[in-house]
């Protein structure tokens, strides 16, 4: 993977298989690097306060706050915020080599999406991956929070409909996120092989955790 940020040393790393999910903790002040291992891919990530799972990343408020702060828009944000009543910075983006995400959505692929869009039953989904990854932490499938649609090239067109285009991420592209609190993170290396969101092929996701020297 890519070299460590200046002044930081590698503490932990993992590889999330293509189409699968995993959960892990990012301690406060650690930097989490999330890597597009092969490029032309997207992933869904959720972030919760590790000490209080009621506080979690909120897509719409992150979009709104970054717009008002001048630090982001629908496709990029400098800070990931939790929703009311907390409304706090959870993670700060230190570096982003893609800057093409779907910030305000908060959605993810689910069994119903594959049935409606593709006429397919029993297809793996980000909802299922995230639910399985969070289950050991006592979080039910109905409690999976908003996701951050990382590296996803999507938006709302002039007709008001969601469009999805081939991802711009290239092999080795990454985001560096500094945890502003102890964060429980779950990631689904999106299993969608039916649409352009993964260029029709799921790919693995790399995770590296760095600490100060």
N, C-alpha and C positions, 0 to 999 in steps of 0.2 A: 504494500500500500504506500501512500504518500508519506513524506517525511514529517516528523513531529513539528508542531508549531514552536517558534523560538521560546526558549526558557522552560519548556515542558518536557516531561519524560513519559513514556508509555507505561501505563499501569495495568491495563487489561484490554483484550480484544476478542471479538467473536465474529463468526461468519454465519449469516442467516441464509439458509438454502433458498434457492429460487422457489417461489410459491409457498414458502413456509413463514412462520412467525416465531418471535422470541421476545422475552421481557427481561429487563435488567435495571439496576439502579445507577443513577448518576449522582454521586455525592456533591454537595454544595461546593462550588468553586472549581470542580473538575470540568474539563473540556471534553465533550463528546463529538467525535468526528464520524459522520455517517457518509459512507462511500458508495457510489455507483460503480460496482465492480466491473461491469462489462459495458455500461453505457446504454443509451436508448432504453431507459427504464424509469419506473417510478416506484414509490413505496408509500405506505400509509403509516404514520407514527402517531402515537398518543402519549401524552405527558400528564402525570398526576403528581400532586404533592405526596411524597413517600410517607409522610407522617400523618396525613389526613387526606384520604382519597376523595373526599367531597370536593376538594379544590383541584381543578383540572384545566388544561388548555381549552380555551374557547376560541373557535375560528372567527366568528363574526366580530367579537370585541377586539381580538388581535388585529384584524383588518381595519376596524374603525379607529382604534387607538394609534396604529402606525400611520394611517392617513392623516390624522390630526397632528401627529408629531412630526410629520414630514420624513418619516423613516421607512415608508413602504407604501404598497398599493395592492392591487388584487393578485399580483404575481411575485411579490417579494415583501419580506418584513424584516426589520432589524431586531425585534423583540417579540417573543411569544408570551402572551398574557393569559392569566386565568380569568374566569368569568366572575360575575357578581355572586356573593357580596365581597369577594376578595379583591379582584381586579388588580393583581400584582404581576410583576415581571417574573416569569418562571425560568426562561432561558434567554440569553442574549446571543445573537448571531455575530460571531467574530469574523467569519469568512464564509463566503458562498460563491463557488465557482460557476454556478448555473444561473441563479436568480430568475428561475422560471418555475413557479409552483402555482398551486391553486389555493390561495390563502383563505378566502371567505367561505369556502364550501363546508368543510367539516364532515362530508359524507365519505362513503367507501363502498366498494362492491360488496354485494350480498346475494344470497340465493335468489331473491326476487328480481334483482337486476338482471341476472343471467336468464331467468325465465322470460321476463318481459322483452329484453333486448335481443336475446339470441335463441329463445325457445329451447333452452338447455336446463335440465334438472341435474341435481347432485354435482354441481361444479364447486370446487374450492373457492373461497372468497376471503377478502380481507376481514370482514366482520367475523367470520369463524376463526381465522388465524389469531386475531386479536383477543377474542373471547377465550380461546384455549390458552393463550400466553398469560392472560391476566387471572385466570381461574385459581391458580395456586395462591394468589394474594387476596382471595376472598371476594373478588369482583365478578359479578354475574354477567352473562351475555347481554342482559338488558341494561347494564350499567357501563358498557363500553362508551367512552366519551367521544367528543369531537376528535377527528383526526386532522393532522397536518398532511395535506396531499403534496408530499415532497417530490420534486422533480417532475410533477405532472403538468403537462402542457395543455391546459384547459381554461375555459372561461365562459362568459355569457355573450352570445352574439347579438346583433341588432334585432333579431327576431325574438329575443328573450329566451332562446333555447340554449342549453349547455352544448358547447362544442368540445371535442377532444381531438388533439392533433398529435403526431409523433413526437416523442420527448426529445428535448434538446441536450439532455445529459450525455456526456461522452465518458468513455472508460477512465476511471480514476477521479472523476468529478466528485466534489464533496461539500458538505456544510460542517462548520465548526460551531458548536453550541456550548456556551458556558452556563452551567447550572447556577441559578440564583437561590436555590434551595435544594434540599435532597429531593431528587425527581425519580419517580418510577416511570420508566419508558417501556413501551411495547411497540414493536415494528413488525409489519407484514410486508415481506418482499412480494409485492402484488402478484397473485396467480393468474391475472387476466391474460389469456392467450387468444381472446376473441376480438379485441379492439386494438386501436392504434396506441393506447396509453402506454403499452410496453413494447410497441413495435411488433406486436403479436407473439412475443416470447418472454416469459418470466425470466428474471435474472437474479443472482444472489446479491445480498447487501452486506457490506462490511461495516463493522462498528469498532472504533478504537476509543479508549478512555485515557486521557492524559491528566497528570497532576504536575504541580510546580515542583521544581528541583529541590 
